[in-house]
Amino acid sequence: MVRMSRTVVSFVLVFLLTWSSVPGLGLARTLPSQSIQPYLDRVIQNVTEFKLENGLKFIVLERHQAPVVSFLTYADVGGADEPEGKTGVAHFLEHLAFKGTTRIGTQNFQAEKPLLEKLDQLAAEIRTAKEQKKEVRALQTEFDRIEAEATKLGRQNELGRIVEQAGGVGLNANTSADATRYFYSFPSNKLDLWMSLESERFLDPVFREFYKEKAVILEERRLRTENSPIGQLIEAFTGAAFQVHPYRRPVIGYPTDLANLTRQDVQTFFDTHYVPNNLTIAIVGDVNPTEVKRLAQTYFGRYKTKPAPPDVVAIEPPQAKQREVSLKLQSQPWYLEGYHRPALNHPDNAVYEAIASILSDGRTSRLYKSLVEEKKLALAAQGINGFPGDKFPNLMLFYALTAPGRSLEEVAPALRAEIDRLKTQPVSAEELDRVKTRSRAGLLRSLDSNMGMAQSLLEYEVKTGSWRNLFEQIDAIAKITPADIQRVANATFTNENRTIGRILPQG
């Protein structure tokens, strides 16, 4: 059996999932069984939720098995919320949110502030001079001198050092098309410190090191897109699959937009979207909800009430005919096939999750067994449900990397045949039960993770209106029948609803 190397598999999955939304709970965590119901009841009974007067909401889950707590701040803003011409600003802001405040990350903010403002002025002058094809050497020299002065006044990664010295772990964040998430864990006796650090971070941020971070992000884009055949295809494919909705744009941003972003652009985006009623925080672990509420009012109650940010109003129209995009690149041939599906909160979401599991969940899935093991047409064959996000109507995306000596003309019909089989042949009770068993095991694993539970609660809270819908999904999936799968497959996997992407090897 020909297998894709572990390195290539990891890169592909990391790349694809980076641009997709973190899944709500996914089928791997949402299936029923009488044996796990007591666990679920205990989780529900231990959840406390409250909202501050300014609109910021907290979800607290008590779990006293170990003296640790996981914290997740969920900003309901991602790539889909960016203004035209400002793509990448949500992800850029995420990077800058680790640079500190007027008190953290600086030795003397009063001396640092005018230097940061001077850098903005010089950057604008350099940009204008380049547009007018004028000499910029003197301006660039002055810019470098001021940046060096500002760097001396800064304290790089001070937030990270404070967290690490207090026993914190996992300080990180991610940005998707739907949301931006900031997270780490602390010993349970550091609740007060977390409240202080996290509230300061979004109450009084300073977006220092802006120009250095811009270079980092542009390099990140070059690595993941310009220098990556599959990265190039994904960007072109998404742009073809979505004509109106901002899901068509890359979360990393277009290079021209990134190059032209200013520090004021980031500040404006922050002021618009990082308002209290657009933030939700989950705290899971060894905590007392009463103490959490008291401290939350002390620290986060300082946030002023502000208007709600604008909603994404663009609606992707139904696709009327098959769309295709092909790129000729120096690469092994790749094949993508995507179909529009409704958002996470749709009544058929559980059915879509089941279909995704049947087709592409692991080595027992139909795509892997058929294309990789039996026919040896592909080195990898899998799918992603909810691409590039799932807050709004999105895609079921399937992909295959052709095996050496095999062609796209062989891979494409083989992949399509497995999809079409769901439309014509009812799934056996045995296969459906196997999917539910995997899902039940996934749910039990998620209950063992404070951070995983925090993430799942927030995804459902923000995207469906209540964290309780996470557990209602269990009943929904328990009721799935082979007829449901056939019905949804026939409605979704049509020629006119399909977008195809190909990498054709050069030469």
N, C-alpha and C positions, 0 to 999 in steps of 0.2 A: 504494500500500500504506500503510495506517495503521500508524504505529509509536508505541509507548509512549515517552515522553520518557526520555532517559538518566537524568535526576535521579530520576524515579519508579522506574525499573527498579533503579537502584542502591539506593534506599531499601528497596524490597521485599526484594531479595536480602540486604542487610545485616541487615534486621530478622529475616527468617526464619532465616538462618544463625546469628545471634547466639544464638538459643535452641536450636539443634541442636548435636549433637556435631561437633567437627572430624572429618571423615571419615578413616577409617583410612588408606587410600591411594586408595580409590575406583577405579572402573573406569578413570578417566583415567590411572591410573598402574600398572596391573597386567596388562599383556598381553604375550604371548609373541612372540618372534621370534629365530631363530638369530643374527641380526645383532647383537642387544643382549646375548646371553648372556655374551660376554666381559666386558662392563661389569658385569653382575650378579655374575659370579664374582669380579671384582676387589673389588667392594664387600664381599661376604661375607668374603673373605680378610682385609680390612682392619678388620674389626670385632673389638674386644676387649670382653669383658664380665667384670665381677667384682662380688662382693657383699661389703660390710663385715660385720664380726661382728654389728653391731646390726641388720642386715637391709636396709640401704639399698643399692640396686643401681645400677650404672653401666654404660652402653653407650657405648663409645668407637669412633668411626669416623675413621681417619686419611685426610685428604685434604690433600695438601701443595701443591696448585696455587697457593695464595695464602696469605700469612701472616696469616690470620684464623681465628677459631674461633667457632662458634655454640654456645650453651648453652641447654638446656631442662630445667627442673625440672618434673616431672609428678607432681602430687598426685592419687592415685586417689580423688578425692572431688569430688562436684558436687552439683547441686540434688537429685538422687535420694536422696542420703544424709542430707538434712536431717530433723531431728525434726519431727513435726507441730506446727504453731504457731510454727515458727522458719524459715519459708521465707525465702529470700534471704540466709541467714547465710553460705553458701559464697561467694557473690558479694561480700558485704560484707567478708568476711575478705580476699579478693583485693585489694580496694581498700586495706585497712589494712596489708597486707604491704609497702607502699611507704613507710610512715610512719617506719620506722627501728627502732632498738633502744635499749638503755640507753646506748649510746655514739654511735650515729648518729642524727641528727635532734634532738639536744638540746644545750643549753649546760651544763645542770646537772641531771642526772636526779634526784639526791637532793632537789633543791628542786622539781622538776617532779612527781615521783611523788605527794606528798600532794595537790597541786592536782588531778591526774587523779582521784584517789579521792574528793575533795570534789565534783567534778563529777558523779560517779556517784551520790553520796548526794543531791545537790540534784535531779538528774533523777528519782530515785525519789520524792522528796518532791513534786515538781511533778506527776508522774503520779498520785500518790495524791490530791493536792488537787483535780486536775481530775475524777477519778472521783467525789469527794465534793462536786463543784460548789462548791469553796471558792476564795477569791481567791488568785491565784498571782503577782500583780505583784511583790511583794517578793522572793519566791523566784526569779523570773525575773531580777530585777535583780542579785541576788547571784550567780546562775549566770553571767550575762554578765560580771560583774566577774572572777570566778575564771577563766573561759575566756580572757579577755583576758590575765590574768597567765600562764596556762599557755602561751598562744601566744607571748608574749615570750621564754619560755625555750626554745621549740622552734626548730629550724632546718628550715624547710619545704623539702621536696624535696631534702634533702641527699644521699640515695642517688642520685638522678638526676644531681646535679651531679658527684659522685665518678665515676660511670660515664662521663659525657660528657667530663670533663676528662682521663680516661685513654684516650680514643679509642673508647669504647664507643658502640654504636648500637642502636636498636630495642628499648630497655628497655620492656617491656610485659607484659601477662598477659591471659588470658581465662578465663572460667568457663562451663562447659556443664552439661547435666544429668548428665554422666558424670564430668567431671574438671576440674581447675584447672591451668593451665599458665603458667609464668613463664619469660620468655625474653629474651635479648639476645645481642649479639655483641661480641667484643673482638679487638684485635690479638693475635696468638699469644703475644707476650711478656707478656701480662697474665693468664696462667692462674692464677698465685698470687693475684693480686688478686681474680679472680672467686671462687676457692675461699674466700677470706676473707670477702668480702661476702655471698655466697649462704649460706654456712654460718651466719654471724651472723644473717642475716635470719630463719631458721627455728629457730635455737637460742635466741635471746634477743629475740623481738619485743616491741615496745611498741605497743599499739593506740591511739596518740594521735590527736587530731583526730577522735575517734569521732563526736561530735555534728554537727560540720560535714560530715563525710562522709555521715552519715545523710541530711542535707538534700539533698546532691548525688544520692544514690541515689534518694530519693523523687522528685526532679525528673526523673531519668532515666526512672523508671517512668511518670511523667505524660506525658513526651514520647513514649515508645515504646508505651504502652498506652492510658491514659485519653484522650489527645489524638490517637490514631491509630486510624482505623476498622479497618485490617487487624490492628493490634495487639490490639484488643478481640476480633476474631473468632478470631485464633489462640489466645488464652487460653481462650475459651469452647469452641472446637473441641477443643483438647487435653483439656480437662476432660470433654468428652463421650466422646471416643475411648477414654480410659483411666478405668476405674471404680475400680481397686484400686492399680495400680502408681503410684509417685510421679512418673512421667513426666507425670502429669496436672497437676502444679503448675508454675507459671512459675518459671524460674530467677531472675528478678529479684525474686521474692517477692510475696506479697499485701501490700497497703498497711497493713493492720492489724498483720500480723506484723512488718513493717519498723518501724513506729512503736513497737512494744513491745520490739524487740530491745535488749538491754543489752550493755555492754562485756563483762560476765561471760559472756553467752551466746556471744559470739565467742571468748573465751578457752577456754571449755569445749569448743566445737567444734574449735578448734585443738588442744587437748590430746588430744582423742579421735582425730582423723583425721590430723594432721600428725606421724605417728610414723614412724620410719625404714623399717619394712617396708611402708609405704604410699606411699613416695616412690621414684621412679625418675628418674635423670638421664641425659640424652644429651649427649655432647660430640662435635661433629663439626667437623673442620677440621685445621689444621696443628698437631698435638699429638703428643707421645710418650706412648703408653699407660702405659709404666712410670712416667713422671713424674706422670701423672694419678693413678695408683693410690697413689703415695707421698703426694701432696698430699691426696688424698681421705681417706686414713687419718689424716693429721694434723688436718685441719679437720673433716670430717664424722664421723670416728671419735669425736668428742666427744659425739655424740648418744647418749643412754642408750637401751638396748633397752626397748621398751614393748609392752604387749599389742596385738594386731591390732585394728583398729576393727571394729565390727559390720558384717556384710554386709547388703545389701538383700535381704530375704527375701520381700517381696510378689511374688506371681505373678499377672499379669493373666490372668483366665480367657478362654477362647475367646469371641469375640463371637457372640451367637446371633441377632441381628437388626440391621437397618440402624438407625443412629442419625443424628439430624439436629439442627442448631442454626442458627437464623436470627436475625440482628440487624437492626433498622431503624435506619440511621444516615445522616447526610448524607455520602454517598460514591457514587462510581461503583460499580455492582454488582460484587461479587467472588464467585467460586465456588471452594470447596475440596472435594476428595474424597480420603479417606485409607483405606488398607488395612493391617491388621496384617501384619507379616512377622517372621521370626525374627532373632536377634541376629547380630552380625558374625561370630561363630565358627561359624555354621551351615554345613553342607556345601553348601547352595544359595546361599550369599552371592554367589558369582561370577555366578550366574544372575540374581539380583536386580539386581546392578550392571549387567549387560548390558541388562536390561529398562529400567532407568532411563535408560540412555544412548540406547537406541532411541527412547524416548518423548519425552525432554526434554533431550537434550544438544546445545544450540546451535540454530542456524538451519536445520540439516538434519534436525532431529528431527521426529518425526511430529506432535507437538502443535503446534509452531510453524508448520510448513508448512501444516497443515490449518486450524487455528483462526485464525492470524494472517495468513498470506500468501494462502491460497486462498479461504477463506470470509469472512475479514475480520470474524469474530465477536468477536475479543479483541485487546486491545492487548499482552497478554503471556499466555503459556501455557507452563508449565514444571512441573518436579517436583523434589522433594527426597527422596533415598533415605537412610533412617536418621534419622527425625525423631521426637521431639526429641533422641534420642541413638541409639547403636547397640550399647552394651555389653549391653543387655537387649533382649528382643523389642520392636519399635518399629513405625513406620509408613513406608509409601511414601505420600508426600503430593504431590498434584497440585493446581495452582491456575491460575485464569484470571481476568484482569481484563477485563470486557466492554468492547467498543468502543462509542463514542457511538452511540446509536440502536439498539443491539442489547440483547437481554434475556438474563437467566439461563435462561429457558425455551429459548432457542436454544443457549446455550453449553454447558449441562450435557449434553444428549444428544450433542453433537458431541464433547466430551471423552470421554464414556463410550464412544462408538463406536470411538475410537482405542485405548482400553484393551481393549475386547472383541475387536478385530480380532486382537490377539495370541493370543487363545484359539482362534480359528477358522481363521486363516490362517498357515501356517508362514512365518517370517521368511526372506527370500531369502538365499542364500549371499553375494550381493554386499553386502547391507546388514549382515550379520553381520561380514563381512570389514572393512567400513568402520568399524564399531565397534572392532574389534581394532586397526586401524591408528591410530585416534585415541588408543587406550589406550597403544599402544607409544610414540607421540610424547609423551604425557603422562609416561610413565615416564622417558624420556630427559631431559625438562625437570626432573623432580624430582631427578635425579642431579646437576644443575648447582647445586642450592641446598643449602647446608649446613643451614639451618634447616628447609627442607622435608623433608630426609632425617631430621633429628633427630625431627621430629614424626611421620613415618611409622613409624620404627622403634619409637618409644615407644607409639604407638597399638596396634600389633600385639603388642608385648611385654606390655602390661598387659591388653589385652582378649582376647587369644587364648592367652597363656601363653608366647609366644616371638616375638621379632622375625623369626625365620627364616620364620614363616608368611607374612610379607609377600611373600617371593619364591616361596613355594609357590603363592600365589594365581595366579601367572603361568601355571603349568601347568593350574590349575583352569579358568581362563578360556579357555585355548587349546582345551580339550576341550568347550566348550559347543557344543551342536547346536541346530538349530531345534526339535527335539523337546523338549529341556530347557526352552526358553523357553515353549513351549506348555504343558508339564506344570505348571510353576510358575505361569504366568498363570492356568490353570484352577483351581488350588488356592487362589490368593490373591484374585483379582478376582471375588469372589462377592457377592451382595446382602447376605447376613448379616454379611459381614466389612467392610462399607463404613460409613464415617462421612462425612456431608455437612455442609458449612458454607456459609452464604450471608450476604452483606450485601445487604439490600434497601434501596434508596434511600427515604428518608422522603418521603412525599407522592407 
